[in-house]
């Protein structure tokens, strides 16, 4: 086994899950999220693109149903001892294999939670699962059971998060000297990703975002690279990754002389981020953070140029996204508690003037002030 945490850490996680299951009166839970399997057992794969499920019973027994391609992956990276295989063939229905496995685990007629809201559960898989199990057991949506447990990071996890933070800063340091008129976005992107990998990090769960000129107003990655002009703007969103744990950051840099609009939007972004920092502590909710974001943006006449979310929890994530379920948006009652790793991004995209401005970094919460995980300045970077 190539576990990155010790046995005591995994045992503690299983104990927490069993307690959460007992509180929900669940006899078992079916995990389809790769993040859940990784957190609970160390199982590290991208095989979740096919049907696979980790069944966990109330007494802590864990059984994995997967394809033959992932059997060795599970043996080498996880502490799962009971691994079952469903066979690829014709019009195969792996949910039938799952039903047989659950019967073998004596779960007929039991109350079973299912992780539906995950990239590891396609619509087809959910349809097949519900058809097979509707008369076998009582199914409950348990999509956020493990997700919410993963919100609070252990000291062992924080060690990986801190390493990811260093790699995040290293990536920016590698990019900054390359940002100048005539620079190729491809070279900047290669330097950033290369710094993370060279530092012993992992691939991120989603592509780094890089865009200049008009594309600096985008907050998603896309294909195609351009060269920077004499007067330009460059938006970057990237992450350091260690042990699959992510620490993200976001910046818009100005090449040449910043416009008055750049300065105005940067002032709004920095003021908003600093105000939000005061809320990243116990006694506030994820919704409170967004409300503060909207309050400041709207007071400055930027309601049309802001987004409807301003960040999210970060942790160990797999493709296609490093974003966790818990986001800073209106009405989110999730409480902010100590030992959370939270990414706050202020994204202002003024399509009227063609001006972009972003500012974001990741924090580790405590009982009082949050700790920024980046050593990068919050100043406006100009080149």
N, C-alpha and C positions, 0 to 999 in steps of 0.2 A: 504493500500500500504506500501511496505517496501523499499522505494526509498533511495539510499545511498547519493544522492545529493539533493539540494533544488530545488524548482520549477523554480527559476530564472536561474539556471544552465542549466536545460533541455530546457527552453524557448530560451536561447541564442543559444544552439546547433541547435534547430529547425530553428531559424532565419538564422544561417549560412548555413544550408542545403538548405533552400528556396532560398537564394542568389546564391548558387552554381547551383541549378537547373535552375534558371532564366538565368544564364550565359550560360548554355548549351541548353537553350530554351526547357526545358523538362516540360511537363504538369503533370507528375507524375514519381515516381521512385519506383521500386519493390525491396525491400531489402530482401535478402536471407541470408546474413552473420549475424550470431548471434552477432558478435561484433558490427555491425552497429545498430542492434535493441537495444542492451544493452546500447550503447553510447547515442542513441537518446531518449530512453524511460525508461531505467532501466530494461527491460525485461530480466530475467536471467533464462536460462534453457538449458538442453542438448537435448531438443526436436527437434532441427534442424536436427537430424539424419533422421527425416521424413520431408515430404514436408510441409513447412510453409513459409508464405510471409507477410511482412509488407508493405502495399501500402501507400505511402505518396504523396499527391497531392500538386500542386503548391501553394495552399492557406494554406497548413499546416495540412490538415485533415489526420489523421492516422487511418488505418483499418488493423487489423491483421486477417489473415486466418491461422488457425491451427487445430490440432486435439483436441478431447475432453479431452485428458490427460493433455493438457497444458493450458486449459482455466483458471483454478484456479491459475496456476503458473503466467500467464499474469496478472490476477487481483491483485495478492498479490505483485508482484515485479515491475510492470510497471505503467505508467500513461496512458495506452491505454484504451479508453472507448468503442470503437467499435471493438468487437471481434466476428469473424465468425468461424464456425466449418465446416470442411469437414469430411464426415463420412467414416470410414473404412468399405469396403464391396468388395467382389468379385474382379473384374477387375476394381476397381475404378480409376478414372483419376482426381486427385485434381486440375489439371490445368483447367478443365472445371468449377469447382467451382470458381476458381480465375477469369476466364473470366466473369462469371455471376456477381461476386462482382465488377469487374471493370466497367461492364455495369451499375450496380446500382450506381456507383460513377460518371456516365456520362462521361466516358473516351473513348467512341467509336470514332475512327478516330484520337485520340490524339497521341502525341509523348511521349513515355514512356521509361525511362531508366531501365535497368535490371542489377542486380549484378550477373554476370555469374561466375566470378573467385572467388569462395568461396567454402569451404567445405559444406556449406548448400545448394549447388546446384549440384546435381548429374547429370551425363550425361543423364540419363533417364528423369529427371525432366526438363532439358533444352530442350530435344527433344520434350517432351509433350507440354511445354510452347510455343515453337516456332510454333508448329503445330496449337495449339489453337488460338494463337494471331496474326499470320502472316496476316490474312485478317481483323483483328479487329482493329489494331492500328499499328503505326510505332514504332518498337523496336530499341533501341540504347543500346550499351554496356556501362553501367555506373558502372563497377566493382570497380573503384577506387575513385568514387565520395566521399563517406563517409570515405573511408580509408585514403584519403589525408587530409580530415578535422580533422581526429583523430590524425594526426601526431603532431599537436601543442597542448600541454597539458595546461589546465587551472590551476589556483592556487588550486582549489578544487581537481583536479586530482593529482596534485603534492603531496598533503597531503597523498594520498593513495600510491603513488609511493615511498615516503620516508618511509612509514611504511613497504612496501614490501622490501625495501633495508635493513632495520633493520633485518627483518626476514631472508633475504638471508645471512647476516653475522652471525646471530644466528645459522643457519643451519650448516655453516662451523665450527663454534666454538664447536658445539655439536659433529661433526665428528672427529675433529682433535685429541682429546685424544685417540680415538679408533684406529687410524692408526698406526699399528705396526706389526711386524712379527707375523703370526698366526691369525691375525684379520680376521673376516668374513665380506665380502662385504655386506652381508645382514644386519648385525648389524650397519654398517656405514650408509647404505642407510636408515634404519629405524630411526636412530638418526636424520638424516638430515630432512626427511619428518616430523618426529614427532615434531621437533623444530618449524617448520613452523605452523603446526596445533595447537600445544600447545600455540603458540604466538598469536592465533586468526586469522591466515591466512587461505588461501584456498588451495585446490588441484591445482597443476599446469596444464596448458593446454597440456603438454606432460610429459612423464616420465623423471625423473632425469637420467642423464647418469652417469654410474659408470662402470669402467673397469680397470682391473689390468693385469700385465704380458703382453702377446701379445694383449689382448683386450684393453689395455690402448691406443692403436692406433685407436680405434673406436670412432666416435663422434655421435653415435646413441645408444639408449638403446637396450638391448636384454635380453632374459631370461637366467637364470643360474647365480649362484654366486660361487665365489671361495675364498679361504683363501690366505692372503698375505704371500709371502715367505720372507726369510731373506734379500734378495736383490731384490727389486721389484719396480714397478712404478704404480701409481694409478691416473687415469684421472677422474675428477669429473666435470660435468656441471649441474648446479642446479639453482633454482630460488626461491626467496621469492615472495609470492603472497598475495595481500590484495585488497579486492573489485574487484577481477579478474585482477588487475593490476600487472604486472610481472616486477621484477628486477632480471636479471640473472648474473651469474658469472661462471668462468671456471678456473680450476687449474690442473696441473699435479704435484703430490707429489712423492718424491723419498724415498723409504724405504731402509735403508742401505746407502752405499757410492755412490753418484752420479758418473756416468761415465763422461769421458771427453766430450762425445757426448751430454750428458744431459746438461752439463755446456754450451757447444757451442750453442745448440738449445735454451736454456733459454736466453742466451745473445741476440740472434737474436730476440726472441719473445718480450723481454722487450724493446729493442731498437725500434722495430717496433711499439709497443703500445704507447710508449712515443712520437714517431714522429707523429703518427696519432692524438694524443691529440691536437697537434697544428693546425689540420685541422677541428676540431669539433667546428666550429664557422661560422657565416655568411660570405659569400664570397667564400665558397667552396661547392662542391657537394658530393653526396654519391659516385659517380664515382672517385672523387679525392682521397677519403679515400682508396678505393681499389688500385688505382694506386700507392699510397705511400707504401702500404702493399707489392704489387708485386715488386716494385723497390728495397726495402730493402732485401726482401727474395731472389730475383733473384741475387742480387749483392753478396750474401753470398753463392751462389750455391745451393739454396734450392728450386728452381722452381718445381722440381719433388715431393717435400715433402709438399708443401703448397696447400691450397684449392683455388677455384675460387671465393670465397666470404669471407669476414672477419667480418661479423656482419649484424645488421639490427635494425630497429626501434622496440621498445617494447611498450606495452600498455595493455589495457584490452583485453585478448584473451581467446578463448575457444578451447577445444580439436578439432583436434588432435595435434595442434602445437601452441607454444607461439610466433613464428616468424611472423612478419608483412610482408606485400607485399614489403615494401621499404627496399632493401638490399644494402650492400656495395659490388658492383660488377662492372666490367668494363662497362663503358658507361652509367651508371645510372645518368641522369641529375638532379634528385631530389635535390633541394638546401637544405643546412643545415641552419636552422633558430632557433631563440631562443625558449626555452621551448619544445625542443624535448628530448625524453628519448631514448638513443641510446646504444645498446650493441655492443661492439667491442670485437671480439675474435681472437686471434692469435693461429692457430692450425698448428702444424708441426708434421707430421707423417712420420718418416724415416723407411720405411719398410725394407730397405737394412740392417740396423743395429738393427732393432727392437726397436728403441728408440722413445718415445713419448714426446712431450712437448706442453703444452697449457697455455695460459694466457689470461684472459678476464674479463672485468667488464663493468658495465653500467654507463653512464654519463647523466647528465642533461645539455643541452646546454643553453648558455646565449649570451649576446652581445660580450663577450670576452672569457676568458678561460672556458672550460667546467668544471662542478663540478662532480668529481667521487662520485657515490652514495654509495660506499662501504668504510668501514674503514679498510679493510683487506690490509695487506702489499703486495707489488708486488714482494717481495723476493721469491726465490726458497725455497719451504717448504721441509725439509728433516726430516725423522724420524728414 
